[in-house]
Amino acid sequence: MIRDDALAALPVRSALPALTDALDGSGAAVLVAPPGTGKTTLAPLVLAGLVGGGPARRILVAEPRRIAARAAARRMAWLLGEKPGESVGFTVRGERVVGRHTRVEVVTTGVLLQRLQRDQELPGVDAVVLDECHERHLDADTAAAFLWDVTQTLRPDLRLVAASATTDAEGWARLLGGAPVVEAAGITHPVETVWAPPARPVRPPHGMRVDPALLAHVASVVRRALAERPGDVLCFLPGVGEIARVAGQLGELPDVDVLQVHGRAPSAVQDAVLSPGARRRVVLATSVAESSLTVPGVRVVVDSGLAREPRVDHARGLSGLATVRASRAAGRQRAGRAGREAPGAVYRCWAEAEDGRLPAFPAPEIKVADLTAFALQAACWGDPDASGLALLDAPPAGAMAAAREVLTAVGAVDPAGHATGRGARLSRLGVHPRLGRALLDTDPAGAEAVALLSEEVPREYGDDLATALRRARRGGDAYAARWRAEVRRLRGLAGTAERADGSSAGAAVPPSPDGLDAVVGRVAALAFPERVARLEGGSYLMASGTRAELAEGSALRGAPWIVVAVADRPGGKGHARVRLGAAVPRDVAREAARALLSEGEEVRWADGEVVARRVERLGAVELAVRPLAEPEPELVRAALLDGLRREGLGLLRWSEAATALRRRLAFLRARRGGPWPDVSDEALYARADEWLEPELSRARRRADLGRIDAGQALGRLLPWASGEAARLDELAPERITVPSGSSIRIDYTDPERPVLAVKLQEMFGLGETPAVAGVPLLVHLLSPAGRPAAVTADLASFWRDGYRGVRAELRGRYPKHPWPEDPATAEPTRHTKARLNRS
């Protein structure tokens, strides 16, 4: 029996006539409705004609998460007074509850993509509702682009609804050809904000790590909320591990049930959360409860302020989830959960001053995630670079290039980027193309390991894949149950899929316990060939060039070779940390990563010398090394140039004259520009061919560089062709003759103002400051002992105004030297008064 009272209470009902009119008019619409208004449950029932008396249609509803797909189907079935599988059913990976008379089917976006790839027309489907579009999951963005393509080419009759829990719908409306936006008002109650920052600073999240002090604080805020407010408490945390730790810290609460809601939670727990409880409840949830699920009875929200988003480090070849600060938009969604049924409160575990510094919206997944699976979807759709897809955000070029490299390596695309037959098979497996490659290239026994790698493994299973697999076999938890279902699904696919060599996969035979480690290692190596790693000096060097470390007490510690399946990078460390891996024999590592195998001559600068060797490599890992007696001269020359860049031009022989010449040239370059050469390090490296040859070509080692006369080599850069080189001594003389007759060296260290350091008495009688290339010298006037007495760029001014003070200070100290009253007319001298008298 249809529950009319419950249907009538859903606020979205008033907006549904406008939605059906919009679809009848343009074939597409954007439905904007706050969480809890019924957009996920009532709208599909009305569109299907199951409620409201409209024509009978078959509706697909796509949800971003499995838990949300199951919950939506169960809620719709309840509203109709039925069980799932009758008028309303659902399909998620590994589970299908659909009957002959099903008119509304809720699927995950991943399932929808696979159906579109199998048959783009979606025969029998009248409308598709893409729910929670505002979350910007990659699969949802991709499905929207494919569906729009279908409506424009094959199925103009297919209706398309983009449903969002926010009012930021203009982008989706533009994407769907100017589709109408239909808004439904929600019933909201006031929500009081309580700022509850930790008393002491906590470390910001990094990678997957969350400061335990923050989790302890969140638990204390939950207790505070229970004491201060009525109703159930919904607490948002970034992931499963944090939920478990906060639950442990809460312990047994009197007359309160603590429930943990996430994708791994047993279905019984998920059902309990979605129904009112007999006692007060604390619901610890990931962001799945922001908009995808409605939890009744909640009056208080405790927000940790954290979320988990996909990230990829292309430089290290690592991808996975990262803990980040939740956006302000997510904060509003979370807070709204407290005001669904009555006035409520949100306790935010950060300071009010921090709130304005949070990102406005979560990052679209297409901007930050590994795009390998997306690139394969696009290639199979016939648009390898995704340039023709209707996407809100274009995929980053670098991420797409990295994805194509992976797809090429596993044989999924051809050189032009188009999907191969193997690529089409990989796209239908419902796992990452890396794992699909491992499934197709191993016997069906590998399905167990692939299933294990296709979903985040519980932390308590450890970091050794073989051990984790044994635990999954024995386990009675929700993860183990899902794992077993996925193994059955993958074995069915592997049993019918064409093998890479053209044969068919054999019967599914579980590996014996003795062969388990070998199977797991092979699967991991095939999936992540660039992450096979050899033990070197206490850490592991991956073929990709990234170093990784094992945790203390790891079961993998000491293995000569491992495969790193999952890793992150702890804060402040350059090395990755292995979270999940497998020991693997050397020959398996070599075979799995054979595309990275190379052998050749390597001549490089290392440890201050030219090193020449023949090296066999597996990516960055050296397998075998032999000295090279007669390396190619060009390779040696390149290594020597690299040494000069690394250690500097000081490797050459720089005499005093050579250093002086370089400074003189730098002065002329600064003063006159061309044709005088640039003699900076960068310029000299760039013109090595011009000034260091032929000496550089004859050099073979570091000592040979030290024999190259830098001054003679620099002479090759002088502007000989123009004739200006002959003016070097005129424009920038090495020395200058002062009034005493002495030839004094000019210091060109500062190219803006050369320095002449000369004893004061030797400059008597000179009224004008000497200059070079039109630049007055900075004259350092020295005492008879050679110590600085005065500095001037205007001798006439100094004789007139400054000399008197210097004379008063020095004549008593140096009485044997002349100190005339009028230095401007006095005779210059290098000698004392006694010697002057004798002469």
Residue pairs with C-beta under 8 A, 6 or more apart in sequence:
1 81
2 51
2 79
2 80
2 81
3 78
3 79
3 80
3 81
6 79
7 13
7 38
7 42
7 45
7 51
7 79
10 37
10 38
10 41
10 42
11 33
11 37
11 38
11 184
11 185
11 186
11 187
12 31
12 33
12 37
12 38
12 39
12 42
12 43
12 184
13 38
13 42
14 184
14 185
15 31
15 33
15 182
15 183
15 184
16 42
16 43
16 46
16 52
18 180
18 182
19 29
19 31
19 43
19 46
19 47
19 161
19 182
20 46
20 47
20 54
22 28
22 29
22 179
22 180
22 182
23 29
23 47
23 127
23 159
23 161
25 180
26 177
26 178
26 179
26 180
27 151
27 156
27 157
27 158
27 159
27 160
28 148
28 151
28 159
28 160
28 161
28 162
28 176
28 177
28 179
29 160
29 161
29 162
29 176
29 179
29 180
29 181
29 182
30 161
30 162
30 163
30 164
30 169
30 172
30 173
30 176
30 179
30 180
30 181
30 182
31 39
31 43
31 129
31 161
31 162
31 163
31 164
31 182
31 184
32 163
32 164
32 165
32 166
32 167
32 169
32 181
32 182
32 183
32 184
33 39
33 163
33 164
33 165
33 183
33 184
33 186
34 165
34 184
34 185
34 186
34 188
34 336
35 165
35 186
35 290
35 291
35 294
35 333
35 336
35 337
35 340
36 186
36 294
36 340
37 184
37 185
37 186
37 187
39 131
39 163
39 165
39 184
40 61
40 63
40 68
40 72
40 75
40 131
40 163
40 292
41 72
41 75
41 76
41 79
42 51
42 79
43 129
43 161
43 163
44 59
44 61
44 76
44 104
44 106
44 129
45 51
45 52
45 76
45 79
45 80
45 88
45 104
46 52
46 54
47 54
47 57
47 59
47 127
47 129
47 159
47 161
48 54
48 56
48 57
48 58
48 59
48 87
48 103
48 104
49 55
49 56
49 57
49 103
50 80
50 87
50 88
50 103
50 104
51 79
51 80
56 103
57 103
57 126
57 127
58 103
58 104
58 105
58 124
58 125
58 126
59 103
59 104
59 105
59 125
59 126
59 127
59 128
59 129
60 105
60 107
60 112
60 122
60 125
60 127
60 128
60 129
61 69
61 72
61 104
61 105
61 106
61 107
61 128
61 129
61 131
62 106
62 107
62 108
62 109
62 112
62 128
62 129
62 130
62 131
62 140
62 143
63 69
63 72
63 106
63 107
63 108
63 109
63 131
63 132
63 292
64 108
64 109
64 131
64 132
64 135
64 137
64 139
64 140
64 292
65 108
65 263
65 288
65 292
66 92
66 93
66 95
66 108
66 263
67 261
67 262
67 263
67 265
67 270
67 288
67 292
67 293
68 131
68 132
68 288
68 292
68 293
69 90
69 91
69 92
69 106
69 107
69 108
70 84
70 90
70 92
70 95
70 106
70 267
70 270
71 270
71 274
71 292
71 293
72 90
72 106
72 131
73 84
73 88
73 89
73 90
73 97
73 104
73 105
73 106
74 84
74 271
74 274
75 274
75 294
76 88
76 104
76 106
77 83
77 84
77 85
77 86
77 87
77 88
80 86
80 87
80 88
82 88
84 90
84 97
85 97
85 98
85 99
85 102
86 99
86 101
86 102
87 101
87 102
87 103
87 104
88 102
88 103
88 104
88 105
88 106
89 96
89 97
89 98
89 99
89 102
89 104
89 105
89 106
90 96
90 97
90 98
90 105
90 106
90 107
91 97
91 98
91 105
91 106
91 107
91 108
91 111
92 107
92 108
92 111
93 108
93 110
93 111
93 430
93 486
93 489
94 482
94 485
94 486
94 488
94 489
95 485
98 105
107 115
108 139
109 130
109 137
109 139
109 140
109 142
109 143
110 139
110 430
111 430
112 128
112 139
112 143
113 139
113 142
113 143
113 146
113 377
114 427
114 428
114 430
115 122
116 122
116 143
116 146
116 147
116 150
117 377
117 380
117 381
117 424
117 427
117 428
118 428
120 146
120 150
120 154
121 150
121 154
121 155
122 128
122 150
122 155
122 158
125 158
126 157
126 158
126 159
127 158
127 159
127 160
127 161
128 147
128 158
128 159
128 160
128 161
129 161
129 163
130 140
130 143
130 144
130 147
130 160
130 161
130 162
130 163
131 163
131 292
132 140
132 163
132 164
132 165
132 291
132 292
133 140
133 144
133 162
133 163
133 164
133 172
134 164
134 165
134 166
134 168
134 291
134 329
135 291
135 362
136 362
136 363
136 364
136 365
136 366
136 392
137 365
138 310
138 365
138 366
138 369
138 371
138 374
141 364
141 365
141 366
141 391
141 392
141 393
142 374
142 377
142 378
142 389
144 160
144 162
144 172
144 175
144 176
144 390
145 386
145 389
145 390
145 391
146 377
146 381
146 389
147 158
147 160
148 160
148 175
148 176
148 177
148 390
149 381
149 388
149 389
149 390
150 158
151 158
151 160
160 176
160 179
162 169
162 172
162 175
162 176
162 179
164 172
165 291
165 333
166 329
166 333
167 183
168 329
168 361
169 181
169 183
170 181
171 392
172 179
172 392
173 179
173 180
173 181
175 390
175 391
175 392
176 390
187 340
188 336
188 339
188 340
189 339
189 340
189 341
189 342
189 343
189 344
190 339
190 343
191 301
191 335
191 336
191 338
191 339
191 343
191 344
191 345
191 346
192 343
192 344
192 345
192 346
193 335
193 345
193 346
193 348
194 345
194 346
194 347
194 348
195 348
195 350
195 351
195 352
196 221
196 224
196 347
196 348
196 349
197 349
197 350
197 351
197 354
198 213
198 214
198 217
198 349
199 217
200 213
202 211
202 213
202 214
202 217
203 211
203 213
203 571
204 211
204 325
205 211
205 238
205 306
205 322
205 323
205 324
205 325
206 323
206 570
206 571
207 322
207 323
207 568
207 569
207 570
207 571
208 239
208 241
208 308
208 320
208 321
208 322
208 323
208 568
208 579
209 323
209 568
209 570
209 571
210 238
210 242
210 306
210 323
212 245
214 304
214 306
214 349
215 237
215 242
215 245
215 246
215 249
215 304
216 249
217 349
218 235
218 237
218 246
218 302
218 304
218 349
219 246
219 249
219 250
221 302
221 347
221 349
222 233
222 235
222 246
222 250
222 282
222 302
223 250
223 253
224 347
225 233
225 300
225 302
225 345
225 347
226 233
226 253
226 256
226 280
226 282
229 299
229 300
229 344
229 345
230 299
231 280
231 297
231 298
231 299
231 300
231 342
231 344
232 277
232 280
232 281
232 282
232 283
232 295
232 297
232 298
232 299
232 300
233 280
233 281
233 282
233 283
233 298
233 299
233 300
233 301
233 302
234 283
234 285
234 289
234 295
234 298
234 300
234 301
234 302
234 337
234 338
235 246
235 282
235 283
235 284
235 285
235 301
235 302
235 303
235 304
236 285
236 286
236 287
236 289
236 290
236 301
236 302
236 303
236 304
236 326
236 334
237 243
237 246
237 284
237 285
237 286
237 304
237 306
238 286
238 287
238 304
238 306
238 307
238 308
238 323
239 262
239 286
239 308
239 321
239 323
240 260
240 262
240 263
240 264
240 286
240 456
240 458
241 459
242 304
242 306
243 260
243 261
243 262
243 284
243 285
243 286
244 260
246 284
247 258
247 260
247 284
250 258
250 282
253 282
255 279
255 280
256 279
256 280
256 281
256 282
257 277
257 279
257 280
257 281
257 282
258 281
258 282
258 284
259 269
259 272
259 273
259 281
259 282
259 283
259 284
260 269
260 284
260 285
261 269
261 270
261 273
261 283
261 284
261 285
261 286
261 288
261 289
261 293
261 295
262 285
262 286
262 288
263 286
263 288
264 458
264 478
264 479
264 482
265 478
266 477
266 478
266 481
267 478
273 281
273 283
273 285
273 293
273 295
274 293
274 294
274 295
274 296
275 296
276 296
276 297
277 297
281 297
283 289
283 295
283 298
285 293
285 295
286 308
287 307
287 308
287 326
287 330
289 295
289 337
290 330
290 333
290 334
290 337
291 333
294 340
295 337
296 341
297 341
298 337
298 338
298 340
298 341
298 344
299 338
299 341
299 342
299 343
299 344
299 345
300 338
300 344
300 345
300 346
300 347
301 334
301 335
301 337
301 338
301 344
301 345
301 346
301 347
302 346
302 347
302 349
303 326
303 331
303 334
303 335
303 346
303 347
303 348
303 349
304 349
305 325
305 326
305 331
305 348
305 349
305 350
305 358
306 323
306 324
306 325
306 326
307 323
307 324
307 325
307 326
307 327
307 330
307 362
308 321
308 322
308 323
308 324
309 321
309 322
309 324
309 362
309 363
309 365
309 368
310 319
310 320
310 321
310 322
310 365
310 368
310 369
310 370
311 319
311 320
311 321
311 322
311 368
311 369
312 318
312 319
312 368
312 369
312 370
312 399
312 402
313 319
313 569
314 398
314 399
314 402
316 544
316 546
316 569
316 576
317 530
317 531
317 542
317 544
317 546
318 546
318 567
318 568
318 569
318 576
319 369
319 370
320 566
320 567
320 568
321 456
322 568
325 358
325 359
326 334
326 358
326 362
327 358
327 359
327 360
327 361
327 362
328 355
328 358
328 359
328 360
328 361
329 360
329 361
329 362
330 362
331 348
331 355
331 358
334 346
335 346
335 348
338 344
338 345
338 346
348 355
364 392
364 393
366 374
366 391
366 393
366 395
367 393
367 396
369 399
370 399
370 403
371 395
371 396
371 399
371 400
371 402
371 403
372 402
372 403
372 406
372 407
372 432
372 433
372 434
373 432
373 433
374 386
374 395
374 403
375 384
375 386
375 395
375 400
375 403
375 404
375 407
375 413
376 403
376 407
376 412
376 413
376 419
376 423
376 426
376 427
376 433
377 427
378 384
378 385
378 386
378 389
379 407
379 412
379 413
379 417
379 418
379 419
379 423
380 419
380 423
380 424
380 427
381 389
382 418
383 389
384 404
384 413
384 416
384 417
384 418
384 419
385 400
385 417
386 394
386 395
386 400
404 413
404 417
406 433
406 434
407 413
407 423
407 433
408 415
409 529
409 595
410 422
410 426
410 433
410 434
410 436
410 437
411 420
411 422
411 423
411 437
411 500
412 419
412 420
412 422
412 423
412 426
412 433
412 437
413 419
413 420
413 423
414 420
419 427
421 498
422 440
422 500
423 433
425 436
425 440
425 497
425 498
426 433
426 436
426 437
426 440
427 433
428 493
429 435
429 436
429 439
429 490
429 493
429 497
430 489
431 439
431 450
431 454
431 490
432 454
432 527
434 527
434 528
435 450
435 453
435 454
435 527
437 526
437 527
438 446
438 449
438 450
438 522
438 523
438 524
438 526
438 527
439 446
439 447
439 450
439 490
439 493
439 494
439 497
439 523
440 494
440 497
440 499
440 500
441 499
441 500
441 526
442 519
442 522
442 523
442 526
443 505
443 506
443 509
444 491
444 494
444 495
444 505
444 506
444 507
444 508
444 509
445 508
445 509
445 510
445 511
445 515
445 519
446 494
446 519
446 522
446 523
447 487
447 490
447 491
447 494
447 508
448 469
448 472
448 473
448 487
448 510
448 511
448 519
449 465
449 469
449 519
449 520
449 523
449 524
450 490
450 523
450 527
451 483
451 486
451 487
451 490
452 465
452 468
452 469
452 472
452 483
452 520
453 465
453 523
453 524
453 527
453 565
453 580
454 486
455 479
455 482
455 483
455 486
457 468
457 479
457 566
457 580
458 477
458 479
461 467
461 468
461 471
461 472
462 468
462 471
462 554
462 555
463 550
463 551
463 554
463 555
463 556
463 578
463 579
463 580
463 581
464 554
464 555
464 556
464 581
464 582
464 583
465 520
465 521
465 524
465 565
465 580
465 581
465 582
466 516
466 517
466 520
466 521
466 582
466 583
467 555
468 580
469 516
469 520
470 513
470 516
471 480
472 479
472 480
472 483
472 484
473 480
474 480
475 483
491 508
494 505
494 508
495 504
495 505
495 506
495 507
495 508
496 504
496 505
497 504
497 505
498 504
499 505
511 519
517 582
517 583
518 585
518 588
520 582
521 563
521 582
521 583
521 584
521 585
521 588
522 584
522 588
522 592
523 582
524 563
524 565
524 581
524 582
524 584
525 532
525 563
525 582
525 584
525 588
525 589
525 591
525 592
525 593
526 592
527 565
528 563
528 564
528 565
529 543
529 592
529 593
529 595
529 596
530 542
530 543
530 544
530 593
530 596
530 619
531 542
531 543
531 544
531 563
531 564
531 565
531 567
532 542
532 543
532 561
532 562
532 563
532 584
532 589
532 592
532 593
532 618
532 621
533 540
533 541
533 542
533 543
533 548
533 561
533 562
533 563
533 564
533 621
534 540
534 541
534 560
534 561
534 589
534 621
535 558
535 559
535 560
535 561
535 562
538 549
539 547
539 548
539 549
539 575
540 547
540 548
540 549
540 550
540 562
540 564
540 578
541 547
541 620
541 621
542 548
542 564
542 576
542 619
542 620
542 621
543 593
543 596
543 618
543 619
543 620
543 621
544 619
544 620
545 619
545 620
546 575
546 576
547 574
547 575
547 576
548 564
548 567
548 575
548 576
548 577
548 578
549 575
549 576
549 577
549 578
550 556
550 557
550 578
550 581
551 577
551 578
554 578
556 562
556 578
556 581
556 582
556 583
559 583
560 586
561 583
561 584
561 585
561 586
561 589
562 578
562 581
562 582
562 583
562 584
563 581
563 582
563 584
563 589
563 592
564 576
564 578
564 580
564 581
565 580
565 581
565 582
566 578
566 579
566 580
566 581
567 576
567 577
567 578
567 579
567 581
568 576
568 577
568 579
569 575
569 576
569 577
570 577
584 592
589 618
590 597
590 618
590 623
593 618
593 619
596 617
596 618
596 619
597 616
597 617
597 618
598 616
598 617
599 614
599 615
599 616
599 617
600 614
600 615
601 612
601 613
601 614
601 615
601 628
601 631
601 632
601 635
602 611
602 612
602 613
602 614
602 615
602 628
603 610
603 611
603 612
603 613
603 628
603 631
603 632
603 635
603 636
603 638
603 639
604 610
604 611
604 639
604 642
605 611
605 639
605 640
605 642
605 643
605 646
608 643
608 647
608 702
609 643
609 701
609 702
610 636
610 639
610 640
610 643
610 700
610 701
610 702
611 639
612 627
612 628
612 631
612 635
612 636
612 639
613 625
613 626
613 627
613 628
614 625
614 626
614 627
614 628
615 622
615 624
615 625
616 622
616 623
616 624
616 625
617 623
633 697
636 699
636 700
637 696
637 697
637 699
640 696
640 699
640 704
640 705
641 685
641 688
641 696
643 651
643 702
643 705
644 651
644 652
644 685
644 688
644 705
645 685
648 681
649 681
649 684
649 710
651 702
651 705
651 706
652 705
652 706
652 708
652 709
652 710
652 713
653 706
653 707
653 708
653 709
653 710
654 710
654 711
655 709
655 710
655 711
657 711
657 734
658 709
658 710
658 711
658 712
658 714
659 711
660 734
660 745
660 748
661 711
661 714
661 715
662 679
662 710
662 711
662 714
663 747
663 748
663 749
663 751
664 728
664 732
664 734
664 748
665 676
665 677
665 679
665 714
665 717
665 718
665 732
666 679
666 680
666 748
666 751
667 732
667 748
667 751
667 754
667 772
667 773
668 676
668 728
668 731
668 732
668 773
669 676
669 677
669 678
669 679
669 751
670 751
670 752
671 751
671 773
671 774
671 775
672 731
672 773
675 719
675 722
675 724
676 719
676 724
677 683
677 687
677 717
677 718
677 719
679 714
679 717
684 691
687 717
688 696
690 716
690 717
691 713
691 714
691 716
691 717
692 708
692 713
695 707
695 708
695 713
696 708
698 704
699 705
699 707
699 708
718 724
718 725
718 728
719 725
731 772
731 773
732 746
732 748
732 772
732 773
733 746
733 772
734 745
734 746
735 743
735 744
735 745
735 746
736 743
736 744
736 746
736 756
736 770
736 772
736 777
737 743
737 744
738 744
738 756
738 758
738 762
738 763
738 766
738 770
738 828
739 762
739 763
739 764
739 765
739 766
739 828
740 759
740 761
740 762
740 763
740 764
740 828
740 829
740 830
741 828
741 830
742 758
742 762
742 830
744 756
744 757
744 758
744 762
746 754
746 755
746 756
746 772
746 777
747 754
747 755
747 756
747 757
748 754
749 755
753 775
753 777
753 778
753 793
754 772
754 775
754 777
754 778
755 777
755 778
755 779
755 780
756 770
756 777
756 778
756 779
756 780
757 780
757 782
758 779
758 780
758 781
758 782
759 781
759 782
759 783
759 784
759 786
759 830
760 781
760 782
760 783
760 789
760 790
760 806
761 784
761 817
761 818
761 828
761 829
761 830
762 828
762 829
762 830
763 779
763 781
763 795
763 823
763 828
764 818
764 820
764 823
764 824
764 826
764 827
764 828
764 829
765 823
765 824
765 825
765 826
765 827
765 828
766 795
766 828
767 795
767 796
767 799
767 824
768 795
768 796
769 776
769 777
769 779
769 792
769 793
769 794
769 795
769 796
770 776
770 777
770 779
771 777
776 793
776 794
777 793
778 791
778 792
778 793
779 791
779 792
779 793
779 795
780 788
780 790
780 791
781 788
781 789
781 790
781 791
781 792
781 798
781 806
782 788
782 789
783 789
783 810
783 813
783 814
784 810
784 814
784 817
784 832
785 814
789 806
789 809
789 810
790 798
790 802
790 803
790 806
792 798
792 802
796 824
799 823
799 824
800 824
803 823
807 819
810 819
811 819
816 832
816 833
816 834
817 832
817 833
818 826
818 829
818 832
818 833
818 836
820 826
829 836
831 839
